[in-house]
Amino acid sequence: MKKDNRFINEVFRIINGALRLDIEKVKNYTAFLADKLEESGDKDSAAYLRKMLKDSDNQLHPTGISFVKTVPVDSETRFPLLEKIDISNDQESPVILSQEQWDTVNEFTSIAKSYSQMDAQGLANSLTLLMYGPPGTGKTRLGRHIARELGLDLYIARLDGLISSYLGSTSKNIRSLFDFASKNPCVLFLDEFDAIAKLRGDSQELGELKRVVNSFIQNLDSLGTQSIVIAATNHPELLDSAIWRRFSYRIELNLPSQSLRQGMWENSLPPLKFTEKEIEMLVDLSEGFSGADIQEVCVRLRRKQIVHKTLPSFQDAFIALKNISMQGASNQNNFLSKIQNKDEETIVKALRERNPKLYSHTAIAELFGFSKSTAFRLSK
């Protein structure tokens, strides 16, 4: 008889909570298991588990342990420290990564799905992933993908707000975040992770900063073998070396290469209609742009299509790209930023110099809406 391991991880976590007398963890993971059983079609077992949970509410349990799943709040402001993120959007564009990056992600998720086997071999540990790179390169989107892949809720803690407002209570807040992650089936996503290190420039806060960093390290070390923590930063150079060592998996998300931009345009443009040559030019012109920049261009084109009820042209896409570049694309040293506010003749010559085969006189004429002879004349 073939062994069904689909739910063994949850069973191990429930047993772990029971042995530690952590009733909140037992209850939360039992409810999670009931949901998974129902999704798999085993409604009877799911109903039985929920009945057990309901009956347990009427029985005695250790004082001070709550059965209510609550998001931790700041002790001073009472603002939530975590935000639950909706990951159910099936219309979201797929994550585009290199094969090397996918290998890391797939290894990370496969280990998370095989916790029980790892624990039996003494290889289990808290799963930690650090994502770093410029803004707009898909760190949060990748976090959503991982949570969806694991079938877990995603909770985001933005450390910049958590730390900067009430520095003295930061260690307590960090403890609350990790307590929540240890008791609930979820992916804990620490955004703006470099906020811990940004305070180094303030000499008055060095003592408190050291306590904050130590608190984070201690909490991460004591998190246990069953929690999943993802951190994201735009400034990896600011992170303490001791913190780097706490993340067993790391992914650098840089501005997309030519092949990745090709995939992004092809996945983001439909149902907009562009030829292969036009997509090739968009791939070239978006060098130095992030995936978020490319996504924004496609959103603007779709809005234009809805408002004007006509298919946007390549000229519309070119204008949108220029606007994104003007407003602050991820890399301000991109080609489009260099031709901003230039006259048509200068732009035509720059395009021809960049790639005369790609930017033929015919392509340039269509781009600017004038004749092929005019494009020829301007290029000379």
N, C-alpha and C positions, 0 to 999 in steps of 0.2 A: 504493500500500500504506500503510495507516494505521500510524503510528509508535506503538509501545508504550512509554510513558514510566513505567510502574509501578515499574520497578526502577532507573531511570537515576540517582536520587539516591545509591543504594548504590554503583553503579559509580563515580560521581564521587568518593565518599568513599574507596573502595578505591584509586583512582588517586592521590588526594591523599596518602594514607598511604604509597604506594609511592614517590612522588617525594620525600617527606620521609624515606625510609628508616625509617619507623615501622612495623616489622613487626607489632607487637602490634595496631595499628589495622587494618592490612590483614587480619590473621587474624580479628579480631572482626567486622568488617563483611562479610567473605566468608562467615563462618558465618551471619550474620544474613541475607544475601542467599540462601543455600542454604535457610534456613527459609522465607523468603518465596516462593521458587520452588516449594518442595514444597507450601505452602499453596495456591498457584495451580493446582496440578495437574501442574506440570512436574517430575516426580520424577527423570527421567533427568538433567536439568541439575543438580538439587540433589545427586544422588548423585555426579556428576562433580566438582562443587566440593568436596564433602566428601572425596573421594579425593585431590584436589590438596592439601587441608589436611593430610590424614594423611601423604601422601608428604613434605610439606615438613618434618614433624617429624623426619624421618630425615636431613635435609640440614643443612649448615653454615649458621649465621645469626649476625649480629653478637653479640658477647659482651655479656652483661648484659641482653639483651632477653628477657623471658619470654613464652611463648605461653599461659600460664595466665591466665584472666580471674579476677582476685582483687579483692575489695572492700578498699579502703584501711582501715588501722587506725591508732589513736592510737599514737604511738611510745612513750608512757609506759605506758599501761594495756593496750595490745593489743586494746582494744575496737574493734569495727567502727565506722567513721565514717559508714557508709551502711546503710540498711535497704531491702531490695527489697520492694516492696509488691505484693500480689496484686491484679491489676486484672481478673481473669477472671470476677468475680461478675456474672452476668447478671440476678440478682434484685434488684440494688441499685436503689433508687428513682431515677428520672431527675433530672438536674440541672434546677432551675427558675430561670431567669434572665429579666431583662427583654430586650426586643428589642435595645436598645442594647448590653447586655452580650454577648448572643449575637453581634452583629455584630463585636465585638472578638475574641471567641474564634474565630469562623469565619475571620476574616482571618488570625489568628495560625496556625491549623492549615493553612489553604490555602497560606500562604507556606512553611511547613515541608515541605509535600508537593511544592512546586515549587522546591526549592532550586536544581536544575540550571539552570532558566531564569533565576532571579534572578542566579546567579553569572555566567552568560554575559553578562548585561547590566551587570555590575559593581555589582549592587544587593544582593548577599548579605552577610549579617552574622550574628553569633551572635544567635539568637532568644532574647529575654529578656522575661519577663512578671512583673509585680509585682501580687499580689493583696493587698488590704488591707481591713480591716473588723473588726467585733466577732467574738468567738469564736462558733463554731457556725453561721456563715453560708455554709459550703460550700466553703471554700478547698481543703481536701484532696480533697474529692469532685470538684471541678472539675479538679484536677490529675490524678486518676485518669481522668476523662473524656477529657482531652486526650491522655494516654498511650495510652488505648484507641483513640482516633480516629486516632492516628499509627502504631499498631501497634508501640509501643516499650515497653521495660521502664521502670518507674518506681522511682527510688531516692530515698529521703528522707534528708536530713541535718538533724538537729535541732541548730541552732546554739547553743541555750541550753546544752546539755550539752557540746558540743564546746569552747565558749569558757570557761565558768565554772570547769571543773575544773582545767585545765592551761593557764593563760593564756599562758605563755611559749612553748608549742609550737603555738599557734593558727595562726600564719602557715604553718607547715609542714603542718598538717592541711588548711588551705584549699587549698594548692597540690596536695595529694594528691586532694582532691575534684575539682578542675578537670582534673587529669591524667586521672582516671578518665573524666570526662564527655567529654573530647576523643578518647579512644581507644575508646569503647564506644557502640554505638547505644542511647541511653537518653534519658529526661527526668530531669534533675537537679532535685530539688525541695528548696529551702532553707526549712525550716520555722522558726518562731520567729525570723524574720530580724532582728527588732529587738534581738536579744541583742547584736549588735555595738554598738548605740548605748546600751544600758542601762547600760554601765559608766561613762558620762560622770559620773555622780554621785559616783564614787570618785576623789578627787583624786590618790590614790597610783597609779592605773592610767591616767592620761591619756596618758602617753608610750606605753605598750603599746597602748592603744586606737588611737592614731593610726597605729601600725605595723600593727595588725590591719585597720583601714579601708583604709589604703593597699595592703596586701597583697591584700585582696579586690578593690579596683578594678583593680590591675595584672593580677591573674589573669583577671578578667572581660574586660578589654580585650584580653588576649592569647589568649583562648579560641579564636579562629578563627571561621570562617563556618559551621561545620557542627554546632554543638552547641546544645542547647535547655535553657535554665535558667529555672525558675519559682521565685519567692520569695514567701513569705506572711508577713504580719505582722498582729498585732492592734493595734499601736501605730505607725501611720505617722508620727506627729508626732515620733518619736524618731530617724527615719532621717536620715543626713547628706544634704545637698542634692546632693553629688557622686554619691552612690549612686543617688538618684532619677533622675539624668540617664542612668544606665547602663541603665535599663530602657525599651526602646522601646515596650512595650505595658503598660498599667496598667488594672486593673479594681477598682473600689470595690464591695465586697460588703457592703451594709448590711443591717439587719434587714428582712425581706420586707414589701413593701407588701400592701395588701388583696388585690389581684389575684394576686400571687405566692403569698400564703398559701392562696388558693382553690385554685390549682393543686397546692400541696403536699399539702393535705388530700385532694384528689380522687385524687392519685396514691399517697398513703401509706396511706389507709384500706382499700381493697380487700384481702382479701375481706370485711372488716367491713361490716356493713349499716347505713347511716345515711341518713336522708331528706335531701332538698335543704335543707329548713328547718333541720335539725340541723347540717348542714355549714355553712350560713350563720351560725349562732350560733357554731360553733367558729372560723370565720374571724374573727368579731368579737372573741370572747373571747381569741384568741391574739395580739391586737395587742401588739407589744413582745416577742414570742417569736421565737427564731431558727428556722431550718429544722431544726437539730439538736434543738431542744426539741420541735417538732411531731413529728419522727420518733420521739423517745423516747416520747411519749404513745401513738403508734400501736403501738410495740413492746410497751408495757405492756398495752395492750388485747388484743393477740394472745395474750400470755402468759396473761392472764385467761381468754380463750376456750379455750385448750388445757387449763388446769387445771380449769375449772368446766364445760367442754363446753357452754357456752351463749353466745349472741351478746352481747357487751357492750352496755350501754345508753348513751344519751346522758349519763345521770347518772354512769356510770362514767368517761366521757371528761371530764366537767366536774371530777370529783374528781381525775383524773390531771393535768389542767391546773393545778388549784390546788396539787397537790403539787409539780409542777415549778416553779411560781412560788415556792413556799415554800423550795425547795431552791436557788434561785438562777437564775431565768430570765435571759436575756441582758439584758433591760431591767427593772430593779427598779422602774421607775416605771409598770408596766403596770396595767391596771384590776384584774386579779385580786389583785395584791399589796395593793391598797388596801382590799379587802374580806376579807382574811385574818382569821380568828378573829372575824368579826362574827356576830351572831345572824341567824337566818333572815329576820326582819322587815327588818333593815337591808340585807341582801343583795337581798331582793326589791325594795325601794324603789330601790336603786341600779341594778338591772337595768332597772326600768321607766323611771327617769330617763334612763338611757343610750340606750334605743331602745324606746319603748312598742309600736311596731308589730312589731318583731322578737321582743321578749320579752313576748308576750301572756300573759294570765292562764292560758290553756290550756298554753302552752309552759312557763311557770313551774311549774304544777301537775305536769306530767310530769317536769320537772327535779328537783323536790324530793320527788315521790311523795306529794303530798297533793291534796285536792280543789280544783276550780276556784274554789269559793266561798271556801276558805281563802286561796288566792292573792290573790283580790280583797280580802279583809279585810286581809291583811298589807300590801298595796300602799297601803292608805288610812291 
